[in-house]
Amino acid sequence: MPPLPPLRLGMNARLFPNNWRPLAQEIEFASRVGFHGLQLPGPPGGLDEERLGAPLGEVARRMRHAGLEAVMEIALPLQPGGRTPAGQTPTDVLEANLPALLELGITHVHWHLFPGMAGPEGLQGLEAMLPGAFDLGTALARRHGLTLGFEHNAPGVGFLDGPEACRALLDLFPDLGLVFDLNHAAPDQLGGYLALAPRMTLLHVSDTPLPEVNWHLPLGWGSLDFGGLLGRLRRGGFRGPGVLEIGGQPWSGGYGQDTDEALSASLEVIRRVSVGSEAPQPTTPSF
């Protein structure tokens, strides 16, 4: 069987409150340098014209013209008991983002759920709410032709921060996907996560100076072996695309590290190292 072409890599759209660009500008940049898609945020009130800088219909037209696809991340700090500070459940927020998901033709959406309060009291009730939340979320996603995934946290968070917790959740929901963040896995967790490769629907890609994690560095600034990791994931059954997520953490320089230059250079690293594993072509999502 011939080797796969390089990993199809998208980029995290720079739509942060303190690092915002009109999505039209992000579409032009991503298309010009060779990214295959964009990861868009799913805010609690729903993704709208104000956050995007243009109406949904215009964004959809620009994305189609550029040949780009999109995935959505819904990042939610949860209070004890499993609701957002505004009292929403994860499914409430997923429902609020349905207009954008459907208008933009997004088929892959994932929840990144994490404690909104520090300390043991911030974890109260979070594990107990997961089955009910994902039961409702996967049912809603299924009705609208969406794939729902979830992203694991870095070790030490105390909530969805290890392969055992991820496997337990995946075992409950056969159509649920795992979003694996290379930058969130400690060395002693890697084997457990690699065993979940067939259930991974998306990779988050950034670098970190192991054994420390969660730095979100441009590729080559840390110590991750991207060629080796991608090869092991593909041989283990991973068939999806990736999203470049660099520059988010204050201790790694913050948002200033997701410059056009850093994004382009990181894309080139993936192009160099991701050829060669033997596996069928990736399918869903396609970028």
N, C-alpha and C positions, 0 to 999 in steps of 0.2 A: 504494500500500500504506500503511495507517495506521501512524503511528509506534508504537514499542514503549512500553509502560509503563516506569516507572523500573526500573533494575537491581535485581534481586532480591538483597538483601544479607543475609548471615548475619553472625554475630559469633564471634570466638574465645572459647570458653568459658574463664572464669578458673579454671583447674584447675592452676595452677602451685604448686609446693611453698611458695613464699613469698607467694603471692597466690591463696589457694584459697577457693572458695565451693562449697557443695553444688550439684550439678547441678540439683536441683529448684529452687533459687533462681534459677539462670541461665535455666532454662526459663521460669519465671514472668516474669522481667524481659524476656527476648527477645520473648516473646509479647505482653506488655503494650505495649511501645514500638513494635512493628511490624517486628522482624527476622523473616526468613523461615526461619532455621535457625541451627545451631550448628556450629562446627568443634571437634572433639574430638581430644585427643592419642592417639597410639598408642605407649604406652611399650614398652620392650624386652621386658618380661615379659607384655605384654598389658593392655588396658584392663579394669579390674575394679571391684568394689564399693568398695574402699578409695579409689581415685582419684575415683570418681564420687559417693560419699556415699550410694549406694543400690544395690540389686541391679540387674543388667542388665534383667531383666524389668520391674521397676518404672519404670526410666528409659524403656524403650521405650513403656510405656503412657502415661507423662506426655507424652512427645514427640508421640505420636499424638493425644492429647487436645488438646494445644496447637496442633496443625496445623503442627508444625515438623519439618524434616528435618535430617539431619546429614551432614557430610563428616568425614574423618579425615586428620590430618597425622601422619606418622611422621618425626620429626626425629632424625637419627642422626649423631653425630660419628664419623667413621671413622678408624681407625688406618691406618698405612701397610699396603698390601695389601688394604684394603677391608672389614675387620671392625670391629665395635664394640669398646670396651674389654673387654667380657665375652666376646668371641670370636664373636659372632653375625654372620651375614650379613644384609643387608637383607631377604632372603626369609625367613630365620628369624624376624625380628621381624614381618613381615607375617603369617606363619603363626600366631604367638603372639596376634595381634589378631583372627584370624578369628572366634572365638566372639563377640566384641563387635560386629564388623562385621555378622555375620549376624543376631544377636539384635536389634540396633538398626535393621536394614534399611538400613544405609549402603551405597551403591553406588559412591561415589567416594572413593578413598583415594590419597594421594600421599606419595612419599618426598621429604624435604628432606635431602639428603646433603651433608655438608661436612667438611673436614678437622678431625680432633680434636686435631691437633698443629700448632703454629705453625712457619713456616719451610719451606724447600724439602723437608726430609726428611719432613715431614708429608704431602706430596703423592705420595710414592713408591707406585707401583702403583695409584693411584686411577683414573686414566683407563683403565688396562688391565682393571680389574675390571668396568667398566660394562656391556659387551655381555653377559657371562655373567650378571650380576646381573639385568639387565632381561629377559633371555630367560627366566630362572626366574620372575621376579616377574610378568611379563605372562601367562605360562602359568598360574600359580596364580590370578591374578585372573580370568582367562578362565573357569577351571573353576568359579568361584564366582559368576559373573555380576557381577564388579566392573570398574570402570574404574580403571586404575592411571595415575597421573600422576607427574610430578617437578617440583620447584620449582628454579628457577635461583638462584644466589647473586649477591650484590652484586659489582661489579668489584673486583679486587684479591685475591680469595680464591684465584684460580689454579685453580679446579675448578668446572666448570659455571657459569662467571660471565660468559658472553657469548652472543649469539645464534648465533654460528657453532657453538659446542660443542653448544648445544641442538638446532640443526637436524640436526647429524650424528647425534645420538642418536635424534631423531624419525624420521629417514630409515631407521633400522634396524628400527623397530618401528611399523608402521602403526596399531596400536590403542593406542599410548601417548599420553597427554595432557601438555601443558605447563601448569603453574601459573605464571602470570605475576604477579610482584610489582611493582606500579607503583613502589614505594619502593626497589627494587633495581636499577633501570635508569638508567644514566648518560645524559645527553642525547645523547652521540654513539652510543649503542647503540640508541636508541629505534626508529629506522627498521628495523633488523634484527629487533627483536622484533615490531614491528607486522606484518612480513611473515609471521610465524608465527601470526597471529591465528586462522586456521582450525583450528589444532591446539591452541589453548588451551581447556582445559576448566574453568578456575577462575581468578578474579582474587583476589589479595591486595591489599587497599586500605588505604593509610595515606599520610601526607604526609611530605615531607622538604624541606629548604631547598636546592634545586638550586644549584650542581652537586654538593653533597654528597648522599649517599644513605644509606639504611638507618637513618633516624632513627625511623621508626614513630610519627610524630606524629599527634595528632588532626587531622582534616581541617580545613583553613583555617589551620593553624599554620605550614605550610611554603609552598612556591611551586608545587606541582603544579596543572596546569589539568585538573581532573577531567572537566569537561564536554567539553573538546576531546579528551582521551584516550579517554573512553568512546565518543565519536562515531567516532573513527578506528578503534578496535578493532571496533566493530559493523559499520562499513562494510567493514572488512577481513575479516569473517567470524566474529568471536567470537560465540558463541551461549549462553554459560554465565552463571552467577551470580557473585557476589563474596563475599568474607569480609573483614570489617573487622578488621585486626590493628594495634592501636595500643598504645603504651606499653611496649614491651619492652626498649629499650636504655638502659643507664645514662646515657649522655651526653644523652639526651633526657628525662630525668626518671624513667626506669624504669617499673615496673609501676604506679606511682601515677597515671599518666595514662590508664589504662583505667577510669576511674570511670564510674558510671552516667550522669552528666551529659555526660562527654566522648563516650561511646558514642552517646547520644541525639542530641547536637548533630551528630556526624559523620554519622549516618544521615540527618538532615535535609538536610545538604549534598548527599548522593547523591540524595535525592528531588528536590531543586531542579534538579540539573544533568543528570540521566541520561535525561530524556525527549527523544525526537526523532529518533533514528537509524532508518533504514528497514531492517528485517531481519525474518525470521520469528521467532516466539516462541521463547525458549530452551527446550531440552529436557532434557538430562541433565548434571548433576543439576538439579533443577527449582527450587531456591530461589536 
